[in-house]
Amino acid sequence: MTMVEKIARAIYDFPETPWEEMREPVRNEFRQRARAALEAMREPTDAMRNRYYELSFKTDTFNDGTWERSIDAALTDSGETG
């Protein structure tokens, strides 16, 4: 399952109709919302940067684009493994 799909399912809030039974156009709408949420995370917050620095002991790690590339990877993930 891709990160976009995981987020879409997490924000889907219709317990009377399981995700699998929802029409595809509705699921696609939630996937679009999930992509928007994931894209909003592309730029880390100061708190995220600070915590990462504390854990990694590297002061320039976020400046190398690692975070942005990980979000890009989640956005382009097709769900295929291999």
PDB file of N, CA, C and O in Angstrom, chain B, residues numbered from 101:
ATOM      1  N   MET B 101       0.853  -1.176   0.000  1.00  0.00           N
ATOM      2  CA  MET B 101       0.000   0.000   0.000  1.00  0.00           C
ATOM      3  C   MET B 101       0.898   1.238   0.000  1.00  0.00           C
ATOM      4  O   MET B 101       1.858   1.316   0.767  1.00  0.00           O
ATOM      5  N   THR B 102       0.587   2.186  -0.848  1.00  0.00           N
ATOM      6  CA  THR B 102       1.383   3.410  -0.925  1.00  0.00           C
ATOM      7  C   THR B 102       1.056   4.336   0.239  1.00  0.00           C
ATOM      8  O   THR B 102       0.041   4.170   0.916  1.00  0.00           O
ATOM      9  N   MET B 103       1.934   5.320   0.461  1.00  0.00           N
ATOM     10  CA  MET B 103       1.689   6.295   1.520  1.00  0.00           C
ATOM     11  C   MET B 103       0.440   7.119   1.187  1.00  0.00           C
ATOM     12  O   MET B 103      -0.339   7.439   2.085  1.00  0.00           O
ATOM     13  N   VAL B 104       0.241   7.464  -0.082  1.00  0.00           N
ATOM     14  CA  VAL B 104      -0.959   8.216  -0.471  1.00  0.00           C
ATOM     15  C   VAL B 104      -2.202   7.413  -0.105  1.00  0.00           C
ATOM     16  O   VAL B 104      -3.161   7.964   0.435  1.00  0.00           O
ATOM     17  N   GLU B 105      -2.188   6.121  -0.396  1.00  0.00           N
ATOM     18  CA  GLU B 105      -3.335   5.271  -0.077  1.00  0.00           C
ATOM     19  C   GLU B 105      -3.536   5.178   1.439  1.00  0.00           C
ATOM     20  O   GLU B 105      -4.671   5.224   1.913  1.00  0.00           O
ATOM     21  N   LYS B 106      -2.457   5.048   2.194  1.00  0.00           N
ATOM     22  CA  LYS B 106      -2.572   4.982   3.656  1.00  0.00           C
ATOM     23  C   LYS B 106      -3.195   6.248   4.215  1.00  0.00           C
ATOM     24  O   LYS B 106      -4.060   6.185   5.089  1.00  0.00           O
ATOM     25  N   ILE B 107      -2.759   7.395   3.715  1.00  0.00           N
ATOM     26  CA  ILE B 107      -3.305   8.667   4.194  1.00  0.00           C
ATOM     27  C   ILE B 107      -4.767   8.799   3.783  1.00  0.00           C
ATOM     28  O   ILE B 107      -5.601   9.238   4.575  1.00  0.00           O
ATOM     29  N   ALA B 108      -5.075   8.423   2.553  1.00  0.00           N
ATOM     30  CA  ALA B 108      -6.471   8.511   2.076  1.00  0.00           C
ATOM     31  C   ALA B 108      -7.388   7.684   2.968  1.00  0.00           C
ATOM     32  O   ALA B 108      -8.465   8.141   3.353  1.00  0.00           O
ATOM     33  N   ARG B 109      -6.967   6.483   3.292  1.00  0.00           N
ATOM     34  CA  ARG B 109      -7.782   5.622   4.150  1.00  0.00           C
ATOM     35  C   ARG B 109      -7.894   6.189   5.565  1.00  0.00           C
ATOM     36  O   ARG B 109      -8.924   6.038   6.222  1.00  0.00           O
ATOM     37  N   ALA B 110      -6.835   6.836   6.025  1.00  0.00           N
ATOM     38  CA  ALA B 110      -6.854   7.410   7.376  1.00  0.00           C
ATOM     39  C   ALA B 110      -7.816   8.588   7.479  1.00  0.00           C
ATOM     40  O   ALA B 110      -8.448   8.773   8.520  1.00  0.00           O
ATOM     41  N   ILE B 111      -7.940   9.391   6.418  1.00  0.00           N
ATOM     42  CA  ILE B 111      -8.835  10.547   6.483  1.00  0.00           C
ATOM     43  C   ILE B 111     -10.263  10.208   6.047  1.00  0.00           C
ATOM     44  O   ILE B 111     -11.180  11.004   6.249  1.00  0.00           O
ATOM     45  N   TYR B 112     -10.447   9.039   5.454  1.00  0.00           N
ATOM     46  CA  TYR B 112     -11.787   8.573   5.086  1.00  0.00           C
ATOM     47  C   TYR B 112     -12.573   8.335   6.374  1.00  0.00           C
ATOM     48  O   TYR B 112     -12.123   7.594   7.249  1.00  0.00           O
ATOM     49  N   ASP B 113     -13.732   8.955   6.492  1.00  0.00           N
ATOM     50  CA  ASP B 113     -14.461   8.907   7.755  1.00  0.00           C
ATOM     51  C   ASP B 113     -15.944   8.595   7.537  1.00  0.00           C
ATOM     52  O   ASP B 113     -16.824   9.369   7.915  1.00  0.00           O
ATOM     53  N   PHE B 114     -16.189   7.457   6.927  1.00  0.00           N
ATOM     54  CA  PHE B 114     -17.569   7.009   6.724  1.00  0.00           C
ATOM     55  C   PHE B 114     -17.669   5.557   7.190  1.00  0.00           C
ATOM     56  O   PHE B 114     -17.658   4.640   6.369  1.00  0.00           O
ATOM     57  N   PRO B 115     -17.768   5.345   8.512  1.00  0.00           N
ATOM     58  CA  PRO B 115     -17.747   3.974   9.035  1.00  0.00           C
ATOM     59  C   PRO B 115     -18.893   3.098   8.530  1.00  0.00           C
ATOM     60  O   PRO B 115     -18.794   1.872   8.542  1.00  0.00           O
ATOM     61  N   GLU B 116     -19.972   3.726   8.091  1.00  0.00           N
ATOM     62  CA  GLU B 116     -21.095   2.916   7.608  1.00  0.00           C
ATOM     63  C   GLU B 116     -20.812   2.275   6.247  1.00  0.00           C
ATOM     64  O   GLU B 116     -21.503   1.333   5.859  1.00  0.00           O
ATOM     65  N   THR B 117     -19.809   2.767   5.518  1.00  0.00           N
ATOM     66  CA  THR B 117     -19.434   2.191   4.230  1.00  0.00           C
ATOM     67  C   THR B 117     -17.938   1.925   4.231  1.00  0.00           C
ATOM     68  O   THR B 117     -17.148   2.869   4.229  1.00  0.00           O
ATOM     69  N   PRO B 118     -17.532   0.668   4.233  1.00  0.00           N
ATOM     70  CA  PRO B 118     -16.098   0.362   4.206  1.00  0.00           C
ATOM     71  C   PRO B 118     -15.429   0.940   2.957  1.00  0.00           C
ATOM     72  O   PRO B 118     -16.054   1.067   1.904  1.00  0.00           O
ATOM     73  N   TRP B 119     -14.161   1.281   3.093  1.00  0.00           N
ATOM     74  CA  TRP B 119     -13.370   1.841   1.999  1.00  0.00           C
ATOM     75  C   TRP B 119     -13.509   0.994   0.728  1.00  0.00           C
ATOM     76  O   TRP B 119     -13.702   1.531  -0.362  1.00  0.00           O
ATOM     77  N   GLU B 120     -13.412  -0.303   0.874  1.00  0.00           N
ATOM     78  CA  GLU B 120     -13.444  -1.204  -0.275  1.00  0.00           C
ATOM     79  C   GLU B 120     -14.776  -1.163  -1.016  1.00  0.00           C
ATOM     80  O   GLU B 120     -14.837  -1.493  -2.201  1.00  0.00           O
ATOM     81  N   GLU B 121     -15.837  -0.763  -0.329  1.00  0.00           N
ATOM     82  CA  GLU B 121     -17.161  -0.695  -0.947  1.00  0.00           C
ATOM     83  C   GLU B 121     -17.486   0.686  -1.509  1.00  0.00           C
ATOM     84  O   GLU B 121     -18.497   0.858  -2.189  1.00  0.00           O
ATOM     85  N   MET B 122     -16.644   1.656  -1.232  1.00  0.00           N
ATOM     86  CA  MET B 122     -16.875   3.010  -1.726  1.00  0.00           C
ATOM     87  C   MET B 122     -16.580   3.059  -3.224  1.00  0.00           C
ATOM     88  O   MET B 122     -15.676   2.380  -3.711  1.00  0.00           O
ATOM     89  N   ARG B 123     -17.346   3.861  -3.941  1.00  0.00           N
ATOM     90  CA  ARG B 123     -17.134   4.001  -5.383  1.00  0.00           C
ATOM     91  C   ARG B 123     -15.758   4.589  -5.665  1.00  0.00           C
ATOM     92  O   ARG B 123     -15.239   5.385  -4.883  1.00  0.00           O
ATOM     93  N   GLU B 124     -15.182   4.195  -6.772  1.00  0.00           N
ATOM     94  CA  GLU B 124     -13.829   4.624  -7.129  1.00  0.00           C
ATOM     95  C   GLU B 124     -13.694   6.147  -7.233  1.00  0.00           C
ATOM     96  O   GLU B 124     -12.676   6.677  -6.789  1.00  0.00           O
ATOM     97  N   PRO B 125     -14.667   6.882  -7.797  1.00  0.00           N
ATOM     98  CA  PRO B 125     -14.517   8.343  -7.823  1.00  0.00           C
ATOM     99  C   PRO B 125     -14.398   8.964  -6.429  1.00  0.00           C
ATOM    100  O   PRO B 125     -13.682   9.949  -6.247  1.00  0.00           O
ATOM    101  N   VAL B 126     -15.091   8.397  -5.455  1.00  0.00           N
ATOM    102  CA  VAL B 126     -14.999   8.897  -4.079  1.00  0.00           C
ATOM    103  C   VAL B 126     -13.631   8.568  -3.501  1.00  0.00           C
ATOM    104  O   VAL B 126     -13.008   9.414  -2.858  1.00  0.00           O
ATOM    105  N   ARG B 127     -13.161   7.352  -3.724  1.00  0.00           N
ATOM    106  CA  ARG B 127     -11.819   6.989  -3.241  1.00  0.00           C
ATOM    107  C   ARG B 127     -10.762   7.878  -3.885  1.00  0.00           C
ATOM    108  O   ARG B 127      -9.793   8.266  -3.234  1.00  0.00           O
ATOM    109  N   ASN B 128     -10.946   8.199  -5.160  1.00  0.00           N
ATOM    110  CA  ASN B 128      -9.988   9.086  -5.838  1.00  0.00           C
ATOM    111  C   ASN B 128      -9.975  10.481  -5.224  1.00  0.00           C
ATOM    112  O   ASN B 128      -8.923  11.117  -5.148  1.00  0.00           O
ATOM    113  N   GLU B 129     -11.123  10.955  -4.793  1.00  0.00           N
ATOM    114  CA  GLU B 129     -11.185  12.260  -4.126  1.00  0.00           C
ATOM    115  C   GLU B 129     -10.363  12.237  -2.839  1.00  0.00           C
ATOM    116  O   GLU B 129      -9.635  13.185  -2.548  1.00  0.00           O
ATOM    117  N   PHE B 130     -10.478  11.169  -2.082  1.00  0.00           N
ATOM    118  CA  PHE B 130      -9.686  11.051  -0.859  1.00  0.00           C
ATOM    119  C   PHE B 130      -8.203  10.895  -1.174  1.00  0.00           C
ATOM    120  O   PHE B 130      -7.359  11.388  -0.426  1.00  0.00           O
ATOM    121  N   ARG B 131      -7.879  10.226  -2.257  1.00  0.00           N
ATOM    122  CA  ARG B 131      -6.475  10.125  -2.661  1.00  0.00           C
ATOM    123  C   ARG B 131      -5.919  11.500  -3.030  1.00  0.00           C
ATOM    124  O   ARG B 131      -4.771  11.812  -2.713  1.00  0.00           O
ATOM    125  N   GLN B 132      -6.724  12.315  -3.693  1.00  0.00           N
ATOM    126  CA  GLN B 132      -6.289  13.680  -4.027  1.00  0.00           C
ATOM    127  C   GLN B 132      -6.048  14.487  -2.754  1.00  0.00           C
ATOM    128  O   GLN B 132      -5.071  15.231  -2.665  1.00  0.00           O
ATOM    129  N   ARG B 133      -6.920  14.345  -1.787  1.00  0.00           N
ATOM    130  CA  ARG B 133      -6.741  15.039  -0.504  1.00  0.00           C
ATOM    131  C   ARG B 133      -5.479  14.543   0.197  1.00  0.00           C
ATOM    132  O   ARG B 133      -4.741  15.327   0.794  1.00  0.00           O
ATOM    133  N   ALA B 134      -5.242  13.250   0.120  1.00  0.00           N
ATOM    134  CA  ALA B 134      -4.044  12.672   0.734  1.00  0.00           C
ATOM    135  C   ALA B 134      -2.783  13.213   0.065  1.00  0.00           C
ATOM    136  O   ALA B 134      -1.811  13.538   0.748  1.00  0.00           O
ATOM    137  N   ARG B 135      -2.789  13.311  -1.253  1.00  0.00           N
ATOM    138  CA  ARG B 135      -1.638  13.866  -1.969  1.00  0.00           C
ATOM    139  C   ARG B 135      -1.397  15.309  -1.531  1.00  0.00           C
ATOM    140  O   ARG B 135      -0.252  15.716  -1.332  1.00  0.00           O
ATOM    141  N   ALA B 136      -2.464  16.077  -1.383  1.00  0.00           N
ATOM    142  CA  ALA B 136      -2.325  17.472  -0.947  1.00  0.00           C
ATOM    143  C   ALA B 136      -1.702  17.530   0.446  1.00  0.00           C
ATOM    144  O   ALA B 136      -0.840  18.370   0.707  1.00  0.00           O
ATOM    145  N   ALA B 137      -2.133  16.644   1.335  1.00  0.00           N
ATOM    146  CA  ALA B 137      -1.568  16.609   2.689  1.00  0.00           C
ATOM    147  C   ALA B 137      -0.091  16.234   2.647  1.00  0.00           C
ATOM    148  O   ALA B 137       0.724  16.826   3.354  1.00  0.00           O
ATOM    149  N   LEU B 138       0.249  15.263   1.826  1.00  0.00           N
ATOM    150  CA  LEU B 138       1.634  14.822   1.719  1.00  0.00           C
ATOM    151  C   LEU B 138       2.504  15.912   1.100  1.00  0.00           C
ATOM    152  O   LEU B 138       3.634  16.125   1.540  1.00  0.00           O
ATOM    153  N   GLU B 139       1.993  16.597   0.093  1.00  0.00           N
ATOM    154  CA  GLU B 139       2.740  17.693  -0.525  1.00  0.00           C
ATOM    155  C   GLU B 139       2.979  18.825   0.470  1.00  0.00           C
ATOM    156  O   GLU B 139       4.014  19.490   0.419  1.00  0.00           O
ATOM    157  N   ALA B 140       2.028  19.043   1.370  1.00  0.00           N
ATOM    158  CA  ALA B 140       2.192  20.091   2.383  1.00  0.00           C
ATOM    159  C   ALA B 140       3.326  19.759   3.349  1.00  0.00           C
ATOM    160  O   ALA B 140       3.873  20.648   4.001  1.00  0.00           O
ATOM    161  N   MET B 141       3.673  18.486   3.437  1.00  0.00           N
ATOM    162  CA  MET B 141       4.738  18.054   4.332  1.00  0.00           C
ATOM    163  C   MET B 141       6.117  18.144   3.674  1.00  0.00           C
ATOM    164  O   MET B 141       7.129  17.866   4.317  1.00  0.00           O
ATOM    165  N   ARG B 142       6.159  18.523   2.427  1.00  0.00           N
ATOM    166  CA  ARG B 142       7.434  18.536   1.697  1.00  0.00           C
ATOM    167  C   ARG B 142       8.488  19.396   2.406  1.00  0.00           C
ATOM    168  O   ARG B 142       9.659  19.019   2.461  1.00  0.00           O
ATOM    169  N   GLU B 143       8.086  20.521   2.934  1.00  0.00           N
ATOM    170  CA  GLU B 143       9.017  21.398   3.656  1.00  0.00           C
ATOM    171  C   GLU B 143       8.884  21.129   5.145  1.00  0.00           C
ATOM    172  O   GLU B 143       7.833  21.403   5.725  1.00  0.00           O
ATOM    173  N   PRO B 144       9.937  20.592   5.783  1.00  0.00           N
ATOM    174  CA  PRO B 144       9.835  20.280   7.213  1.00  0.00           C
ATOM    175  C   PRO B 144       9.712  21.536   8.067  1.00  0.00           C
ATOM    176  O   PRO B 144      10.203  22.602   7.698  1.00  0.00           O
ATOM    177  N   THR B 145       9.058  21.398   9.197  1.00  0.00           N
ATOM    178  CA  THR B 145       8.935  22.500  10.144  1.00  0.00           C
ATOM    179  C   THR B 145      10.227  22.628  10.945  1.00  0.00           C
ATOM    180  O   THR B 145      11.074  21.736  10.920  1.00  0.00           O
ATOM    181  N   ASP B 146      10.367  23.734  11.649  1.00  0.00           N
ATOM    182  CA  ASP B 146      11.542  23.916  12.500  1.00  0.00           C
ATOM    183  C   ASP B 146      11.621  22.826  13.562  1.00  0.00           C
ATOM    184  O   ASP B 146      12.708  22.331  13.863  1.00  0.00           O
ATOM    185  N   ALA B 147      10.485  22.450  14.127  1.00  0.00           N
ATOM    186  CA  ALA B 147      10.472  21.404  15.149  1.00  0.00           C
ATOM    187  C   ALA B 147      10.960  20.073  14.565  1.00  0.00           C
ATOM    188  O   ALA B 147      11.694  19.338  15.226  1.00  0.00           O
ATOM    189  N   MET B 148      10.559  19.766  13.341  1.00  0.00           N
ATOM    190  CA  MET B 148      11.003  18.533  12.695  1.00  0.00           C
ATOM    191  C   MET B 148      12.503  18.575  12.437  1.00  0.00           C
ATOM    192  O   MET B 148      13.213  17.599  12.680  1.00  0.00           O
ATOM    193  N   ARG B 149      12.974  19.708  11.947  1.00  0.00           N
ATOM    194  CA  ARG B 149      14.415  19.860  11.697  1.00  0.00           C
ATOM    195  C   ARG B 149      15.210  19.704  12.995  1.00  0.00           C
ATOM    196  O   ARG B 149      16.205  18.981  13.045  1.00  0.00           O
ATOM    197  N   ASN B 150      14.760  20.385  14.029  1.00  0.00           N
ATOM    198  CA  ASN B 150      15.466  20.340  15.311  1.00  0.00           C
ATOM    199  C   ASN B 150      15.526  18.924  15.874  1.00  0.00           C
ATOM    200  O   ASN B 150      16.572  18.491  16.357  1.00  0.00           O
ATOM    201  N   ARG B 151      14.433  18.219  15.815  1.00  0.00           N
ATOM    202  CA  ARG B 151      14.411  16.848  16.335  1.00  0.00           C
ATOM    203  C   ARG B 151      15.317  15.951  15.505  1.00  0.00           C
ATOM    204  O   ARG B 151      16.037  15.111  16.044  1.00  0.00           O
ATOM    205  N   TYR B 152      15.276  16.134  14.204  1.00  0.00           N
ATOM    206  CA  TYR B 152      16.134  15.330  13.334  1.00  0.00           C
ATOM    207  C   TYR B 152      17.607  15.594  13.654  1.00  0.00           C
ATOM    208  O   TYR B 152      18.411  14.665  13.730  1.00  0.00           O
ATOM    209  N   TYR B 153      17.943  16.848  13.836  1.00  0.00           N
ATOM    210  CA  TYR B 153      19.327  17.195  14.190  1.00  0.00           C
ATOM    211  C   TYR B 153      19.740  16.526  15.492  1.00  0.00           C
ATOM    212  O   TYR B 153      20.847  16.001  15.611  1.00  0.00           O
ATOM    213  N   GLU B 154      18.833  16.550  16.472  1.00  0.00           N
ATOM    214  CA  GLU B 154      19.132  15.919  17.759  1.00  0.00           C
ATOM    215  C   GLU B 154      19.420  14.434  17.587  1.00  0.00           C
ATOM    216  O   GLU B 154      20.319  13.887  18.227  1.00  0.00           O
ATOM    217  N   LEU B 155      18.658  13.793  16.728  1.00  0.00           N
ATOM    218  CA  LEU B 155      18.804  12.353  16.541  1.00  0.00           C
ATOM    219  C   LEU B 155      19.983  11.988  15.645  1.00  0.00           C
ATOM    220  O   LEU B 155      20.604  10.941  15.827  1.00  0.00           O
ATOM    221  N   SER B 156      20.289  12.839  14.690  1.00  0.00           N
ATOM    222  CA  SER B 156      21.314  12.487  13.707  1.00  0.00           C
ATOM    223  C   SER B 156      22.685  13.057  14.023  1.00  0.00           C
ATOM    224  O   SER B 156      23.695  12.566  13.518  1.00  0.00           O
ATOM    225  N   PHE B 157      22.730  14.099  14.861  1.00  0.00           N
ATOM    226  CA  PHE B 157      23.975  14.796  15.183  1.00  0.00           C
ATOM    227  C   PHE B 157      24.645  15.388  13.941  1.00  0.00           C
ATOM    228  O   PHE B 157      25.859  15.589  13.923  1.00  0.00           O
ATOM    229  N   LYS B 158      23.865  15.662  12.924  1.00  0.00           N
ATOM    230  CA  LYS B 158      24.388  16.301  11.716  1.00  0.00           C
ATOM    231  C   LYS B 158      23.655  17.626  11.555  1.00  0.00           C
ATOM    232  O   LYS B 158      22.425  17.662  11.597  1.00  0.00           O
ATOM    233  N   THR B 159      24.382  18.692  11.376  1.00  0.00           N
ATOM    234  CA  THR B 159      23.735  19.999  11.313  1.00  0.00           C
ATOM    235  C   THR B 159      23.301  20.388   9.909  1.00  0.00           C
ATOM    236  O   THR B 159      22.579  21.372   9.753  1.00  0.00           O
ATOM    237  N   ASP B 160      23.714  19.653   8.885  1.00  0.00           N
ATOM    238  CA  ASP B 160      23.373  20.066   7.533  1.00  0.00           C
ATOM    239  C   ASP B 160      22.562  19.024   6.766  1.00  0.00           C
ATOM    240  O   ASP B 160      22.406  19.149   5.551  1.00  0.00           O
ATOM    241  N   THR B 161      22.049  18.013   7.437  1.00  0.00           N
ATOM    242  CA  THR B 161      21.365  16.914   6.755  1.00  0.00           C
ATOM    243  C   THR B 161      20.130  17.388   5.999  1.00  0.00           C
ATOM    244  O   THR B 161      19.896  16.944   4.874  1.00  0.00           O
ATOM    245  N   PHE B 162      19.339  18.274   6.587  1.00  0.00           N
ATOM    246  CA  PHE B 162      18.146  18.740   5.885  1.00  0.00           C
ATOM    247  C   PHE B 162      18.508  19.596   4.677  1.00  0.00           C
ATOM    248  O   PHE B 162      17.714  19.711   3.744  1.00  0.00           O
ATOM    249  N   ASN B 163      19.663  20.184   4.680  1.00  0.00           N
ATOM    250  CA  ASN B 163      20.054  21.030   3.564  1.00  0.00           C
ATOM    251  C   ASN B 163      20.421  20.236   2.319  1.00  0.00           C
ATOM    252  O   ASN B 163      20.573  20.820   1.246  1.00  0.00           O
ATOM    253  N   ASP B 164      20.568  18.916   2.433  1.00  0.00           N
ATOM    254  CA  ASP B 164      20.941  18.125   1.267  1.00  0.00           C
ATOM    255  C   ASP B 164      19.741  17.625   0.477  1.00  0.00           C
ATOM    256  O   ASP B 164      19.916  16.919  -0.516  1.00  0.00           O
ATOM    257  N   GLY B 165      18.521  17.972   0.894  1.00  0.00           N
ATOM    258  CA  GLY B 165      17.319  17.577   0.159  1.00  0.00           C
ATOM    259  C   GLY B 165      16.787  16.204   0.513  1.00  0.00           C
ATOM    260  O   GLY B 165      15.877  15.709  -0.151  1.00  0.00           O
ATOM    261  N   THR B 166      17.333  15.576   1.546  1.00  0.00           N
ATOM    262  CA  THR B 166      16.895  14.229   1.923  1.00  0.00           C
ATOM    263  C   THR B 166      15.406  14.183   2.232  1.00  0.00           C
ATOM    264  O   THR B 166      14.688  13.311   1.743  1.00  0.00           O
ATOM    265  N   TRP B 167      14.949  15.124   3.045  1.00  0.00           N
ATOM    266  CA  TRP B 167      13.521  15.140   3.418  1.00  0.00           C
ATOM    267  C   TRP B 167      12.644  15.300   2.188  1.00  0.00           C
ATOM    268  O   TRP B 167      11.684  14.551   2.014  1.00  0.00           O
ATOM    269  N   GLU B 168      12.958  16.265   1.332  1.00  0.00           N
ATOM    270  CA  GLU B 168      12.161  16.521   0.146  1.00  0.00           C
ATOM    271  C   GLU B 168      12.131  15.298  -0.771  1.00  0.00           C
ATOM    272  O   GLU B 168      11.088  14.962  -1.333  1.00  0.00           O
ATOM    273  N   ARG B 169      13.271  14.641  -0.918  1.00  0.00           N
ATOM    274  CA  ARG B 169      13.323  13.449  -1.772  1.00  0.00           C
ATOM    275  C   ARG B 169      12.480  12.317  -1.192  1.00  0.00           C
ATOM    276  O   ARG B 169      11.885  11.545  -1.944  1.00  0.00           O
ATOM    277  N   SER B 170      12.424  12.210   0.123  1.00  0.00           N
ATOM    278  CA  SER B 170      11.602  11.152   0.709  1.00  0.00           C
ATOM    279  C   SER B 170      10.116  11.426   0.486  1.00  0.00           C
ATOM    280  O   SER B 170       9.351  10.495   0.237  1.00  0.00           O
ATOM    281  N   ILE B 171       9.703  12.672   0.570  1.00  0.00           N
ATOM    282  CA  ILE B 171       8.302  13.018   0.280  1.00  0.00           C
ATOM    283  C   ILE B 171       8.011  12.793  -1.203  1.00  0.00           C
ATOM    284  O   ILE B 171       6.960  12.255  -1.553  1.00  0.00           O
ATOM    285  N   ASP B 172       8.928  13.198  -2.070  1.00  0.00           N
ATOM    286  CA  ASP B 172       8.748  12.964  -3.506  1.00  0.00           C
ATOM    287  C   ASP B 172       8.599  11.478  -3.800  1.00  0.00           C
ATOM    288  O   ASP B 172       7.776  11.085  -4.626  1.00  0.00           O
ATOM    289  N   ALA B 173       9.389  10.656  -3.130  1.00  0.00           N
ATOM    290  CA  ALA B 173       9.302   9.210  -3.319  1.00  0.00           C
ATOM    291  C   ALA B 173       7.928   8.695  -2.907  1.00  0.00           C
ATOM    292  O   ALA B 173       7.355   7.845  -3.588  1.00  0.00           O
ATOM    293  N   ALA B 174       7.399   9.201  -1.804  1.00  0.00           N
ATOM    294  CA  ALA B 174       6.068   8.794  -1.362  1.00  0.00           C
ATOM    295  C   ALA B 174       5.005   9.222  -2.359  1.00  0.00           C
ATOM    296  O   ALA B 174       4.033   8.499  -2.580  1.00  0.00           O
ATOM    297  N   LEU B 175       5.179  10.391  -2.963  1.00  0.00           N
ATOM    298  CA  LEU B 175       4.198  10.891  -3.931  1.00  0.00           C
ATOM    299  C   LEU B 175       4.231  10.123  -5.244  1.00  0.00           C
ATOM    300  O   LEU B 175       3.217  10.047  -5.938  1.00  0.00           O
ATOM    301  N   THR B 176       5.373   9.557  -5.595  1.00  0.00           N
ATOM    302  CA  THR B 176       5.473   8.840  -6.868  1.00  0.00           C
ATOM    303  C   THR B 176       5.410   7.330  -6.706  1.00  0.00           C
ATOM    304  O   THR B 176       5.504   6.602  -7.694  1.00  0.00           O
ATOM    305  N   ASP B 177       5.252   6.847  -5.481  1.00  0.00           N
ATOM    306  CA  ASP B 177       5.203   5.414  -5.212  1.00  0.00           C
ATOM    307  C   ASP B 177       3.993   4.783  -5.901  1.00  0.00           C
ATOM    308  O   ASP B 177       2.856   5.201  -5.685  1.00  0.00           O
ATOM    309  N   SER B 178       4.246   3.789  -6.719  1.00  0.00           N
ATOM    310  CA  SER B 178       3.161   3.111  -7.430  1.00  0.00           C
ATOM    311  C   SER B 178       2.579   1.959  -6.640  1.00  0.00           C
ATOM    312  O   SER B 178       1.547   1.402  -7.014  1.00  0.00           O
ATOM    313  N   GLY B 179       3.240   1.597  -5.541  1.00  0.00           N
ATOM    314  CA  GLY B 179       2.778   0.478  -4.737  1.00  0.00           C
ATOM    315  C   GLY B 179       3.382  -0.840  -5.162  1.00  0.00           C
ATOM    316  O   GLY B 179       3.172  -1.864  -4.512  1.00  0.00           O
ATOM    317  N   GLU B 180       4.135  -0.820  -6.254  1.00  0.00           N
ATOM    318  CA  GLU B 180       4.769  -2.044  -6.726  1.00  0.00           C
ATOM    319  C   GLU B 180       6.036  -2.296  -5.933  1.00  0.00           C
ATOM    320  O   GLU B 180       6.764  -1.362  -5.598  1.00  0.00           O
ATOM    321  N   THR B 181       6.295  -3.538  -5.640  1.00  0.00           N
ATOM    322  CA  THR B 181       7.525  -3.899  -4.941  1.00  0.00           C
ATOM    323  C   THR B 181       8.428  -4.633  -5.914  1.00  0.00           C
ATOM    324  O   THR B 181       7.972  -5.177  -6.920  1.00  0.00           O
ATOM    325  N   GLY B 182       9.681  -4.641  -5.608  1.00  0.00           N
ATOM    326  CA  GLY B 182      10.541  -5.371  -6.518  1.00  0.00           C
ATOM    327  C   GLY B 182      11.894  -4.904  -6.403  1.00  0.00           C
ATOM    328  O   GLY B 182      12.780  -5.402  -7.097  1.00  0.00           O
TER     329      GLY B 182
END
